Amino acid sequence: MDTRMSYSSAYCLLDVGGTFIKCADGRQVPIVSDGSREEIAAALNEAIGPTECLEGVGIAIPGPFNYAEGLFLMQHKFASVFGVSFRELTHLPEHIVLKFHHDVNITLRGAIRILGLEERNTALVTLGTGLGFAHAVNGKVRYNEMGSPARNLWNIPVEEGGILEDRISARGIRAAYVHKTGDSTSSVLTIARRAYEEEKAAREVFSDLGCQLGDALEDIMNELGLDTLLMGGQIAKSLNLILPSLQERLEGIRILPLPEGAVFEGLASLFENE
């Protein structure tokens, strides 16, 4: 049975990133995460839109963030609003319900609903400027005491020095391509295009990334008893380049692309009992 709710116009659903705010209605509102308080407030209010008939706002946002109180706690981004509440920043009236959730956790929650994975033990990896990870057991997403994912991948030390996110991320792909070719000007999108065009160096970069990710995931998937892996984020749009080497490392694990709209499906579910 499809348990998904339609996105009522009474609720505004926002996926707040460091460059854009993605809205459930399809808009993308630019936001400067290192901007002034006034600039950040203006972007958020533009994304929210008219409030006359608004009953609630659901916000997906990365940590650190106080999800219970709606307080910004990041210092690497949104530093100008550190310690400020979302409601105070946007001047939303008290009758509008606000729901906050970690972006990767709520995306996993939405994906589980869309794909019917309520009885599976599922991990979500997001590949982009960073490396995100969340997991669910029997369809229930696991959290730490701050409301962020219960486990992390991004900060695992690697033998060569640094952390896993240095290798498995957009900057990791670019660095690997520079090492192989000396080309420091190409974007990840360009490298992926060259890989699809059968350029040897580009294909090796993505194959190596799949190996590294699979090696990092193998122990944690076994430890947590996970049987399904969802792949999301901008880099995962090139999943076919990564999949063969990743699947080789994760024998027996079902690997699926993240379904479109999962973050908004998750946010919408927060208002089902309102």
PAKOLRO-27157 format. One record per residue (C-alpha): x, y, z; residue in one letter. Coordinates in steps of 0.1 Angstrom, whole numbers, padded with zeros to 4 digits, always signed. Each point is the difference from the previous one (the first is absolute). Layout:
// PAKOLRO-27157
XYZA/...
***
This chain:
// PAKOLRO-27157
+0000+0000+0000M/+0012+0035-0009D/+0001+0019+0034T/+0014+0032-0015R/-0019+0032+0008M/-0005+0028-0026S/+0019+0032+0007Y/-0027+0022+0013S/+0003+0037-0008S/-0006+0006+0037A/+0035-0012+0007Y/+0033+0013-0014C/+0028-0026-0004L/+0036+0012-0002L/+0033-0017-0006D/+0026+0026+0013V/+0035-0004-0015G/+0030+0023+0000G/-0007+0013-0035T/-0037-0005-0007F/-0032-0006+0018I/-0019-0026-0019K/-0038+0003+0004C/-0026-0027-0005A/-0017+0021-0026D/+0031-0003-0022G/+0015+0034+0007R/+0037+0004+0009Q/+0007+0031+0020V/+0037+0011+0001P/+0014+0004+0035I/+0035+0012+0011V/+0008-0021+0030S/+0029+0022+0010D/-0021+0032-0005G/-0014+0024+0025S/-0029-0007+0023R/-0022+0022-0022E/+0010-0018-0032E/-0007-0034+0015I/-0033+0011+0014A/-0010+0015-0034A/+0007-0033-0018A/-0019-0020+0025L/-0030+0023-0002N/+0000-0001-0038E/+0000-0038+0001A/-0029-0001+0026I/-0021+0025-0021G/-0033+0014+0011P/-0011-0010+0035T/-0037+0009+0000E/-0013-0036-0004C/+0032-0017+0013L/-0004-0026+0028E/+0034-0014+0002G/+0036+0000-0014V/+0021-0031-0002G/+0038+0006-0002I/+0027-0025-0009A/+0034+0014+0010I/+0034-0015+0008P/+0015+0000+0034G/+0011+0012+0024P/-0034+0014+0007F/-0023-0001+0030N/-0029-0018-0017Y/-0022+0001+0031A/+0002+0038+0005E/+0008+0010-0036G/+0033+0017+0007L/+0029+0004-0024F/+0032-0015+0015L/+0022-0001-0031M/+0032+0020-0001Q/+0014-0012-0033H/-0032+0012-0017K/-0027+0024+0011F/+0025+0014+0026A/-0018+0034+0000S/-0031-0016+0015V/+0017-0023+0025F/-0023-0005+0030G/-0029+0018-0017V/-0034-0018-0002S/-0015-0006-0035F/-0033+0016+0012R/+0018+0031+0013E/+0020+0003-0032L/-0030-0003-0023T/-0025+0018+0023H/-0026-0028-0006L/-0030+0003+0023P/-0004-0025+0028E/-0031-0017-0015H/+0021-0014-0029I/+0014-0034+0010V/+0037-0005-0006L/+0016-0034-0005K/+0038-0005-0003F/+0018-0031-0010H/+0035-0010-0010H/+0001+0000-0038D/+0015-0034-0005V/-0022-0017+0026N/-0032+0015-0014I/+0010-0009-0035T/+0005-0036+0011L/-0034+0000+0017R/-0017+0012-0031G/+0018-0025-0022A/-0011-0028+0023I/-0036+0010-0005R/+0003+0005-0038I/+0017-0034-0005L/-0018-0020+0026G/+0031-0009+0020L/-0018+0000+0034E/+0012-0035+0007E/+0035+0004-0013R/+0033+0011+0016N/+0010+0029-0022T/+0030+0024-0003A/+0000+0032-0020L/+0033+0015-0013V/-0001+0035-0015T/+0029+0009-0022L/+0007+0037-0009G/+0021+0027+0015T/+0000-0022+0031G/-0007-0036+0010L/-0033-0006+0018G/-0012-0032+0017F/-0031-0011+0018A/-0015-0034+0008H/-0033-0016+0010A/-0008-0033+0017V/-0033-0016-0009N/-0009+0033-0017G/+0007+0022+0031K/+0027+0026-0005V/+0026+0001+0027R/+0011+0033+0016Y/+0026+0012+0024N/-0009+0022+0030E/+0002+0031-0021M/-0024-0012-0026G/+0028-0006-0026S/+0007-0035-0015P/+0010-0026+0025A/+0032-0009-0019R/+0023+0019-0023N/+0023-0009-0029L/+0014+0034-0009W/+0026+0003+0028N/+0014-0035-0001I/+0038+0003-0001P/+0017-0015-0031V/+0035-0015-0002E/+0014+0026-0023E/-0009+0027+0024G/-0031+0022+0003G/-0036-0013+0001I/-0022-0021-0022L/-0019+0031-0013E/+0033+0013-0014D/-0001-0030-0024R/-0037-0006-0005I/-0015+0034-0010S/+0002+0025-0028A/+0034+0012+0012R/+0012-0036+0002G/-0010-0007-0036I/+0017+0032-0012R/+0031-0008+0020A/+0002-0036-0014A/-0005+0013-0035Y/+0028+0026+0004V/+0023-0028+0013H/-0007-0021-0031K/+0000+0027-0027T/+0014+0032+0014G/-0033+0017-0010D/-0010+0022+0029S/-0027+0020-0019T/-0027-0027-0006S/-0032-0001+0020S/-0014-0033+0013V/-0027+0003-0026L/+0026+0002-0027T/+0019-0029+0014I/-0031-0021+0001A/-0009+0009-0036R/+0035-0011-0010R/-0004-0033+0019A/-0032-0007-0019Y/+0020+0008-0032E/+0024-0028+0011E/+0029+0022+0009E/+0023-0024+0020K/+0011+0024+0027A/-0035+0012+0007A/-0015-0035+0002R/+0028-0010+0024E/-0008+0029+0023V/-0036-0011+0004F/+0009-0037+0002S/+0025+0008+0027D/-0026+0021+0019L/-0024-0030-0001G/+0027-0022+0015C/+0009+0024+0027Q/-0037+0005+0009L/-0007-0037+0000G/+0030-0007+0022D/-0012+0027+0025A/-0035-0013+0000L/+0006-0037+0002E/+0008-0001+0037D/-0027+0024+0010I/-0027-0017-0021M/+0009-0034+0016N/+0002+0015+0035E/-0034+0016-0003L/-0016-0029-0019G/-0010+0022-0030L/-0012-0017-0031D/-0009+0030-0023T/+0021+0030-0011L/-0015+0032-0015L/+0022+0023-0019M/-0008+0037-0002G/+0016+0034-0007G/+0013+0016-0031Q/+0029-0024-0005I/-0024-0030+0003A/-0017+0012-0032K/+0030-0018-0015S/-0007-0031+0019L/+0006-0022-0030N/+0036+0010+0000L/+0004-0010+0037I/-0023-0030+0002L/+0022-0029-0013P/+0029+0005+0024S/-0024+0010+0029L/-0021-0031-0005Q/+0031-0022-0002E/+0009+0012+0036R/-0036-0003+0013L/-0010-0035-0011E/-0036-0008+0008G/-0009+0036+0007I/-0029+0015-0021R/+0011+0033-0014I/-0026+0025-0012L/+0000+0037-0011P/-0017+0024+0023L/-0035+0006-0013P/-0008+0035-0011E/-0018+0022+0026G/+0010-0021+0030A/+0009+0030+0022V/-0034+0016-0006F/-0018-0033+0005E/+0017-0003+0034G/-0008+0036+0009L/-0036-0004-0010A/-0003-0030+0023S/+0008+0022+0030L/-0033+0018-0004F/-0023-0030-0005E/-0015+0002+0036N/-0003+0038+0000E/
***
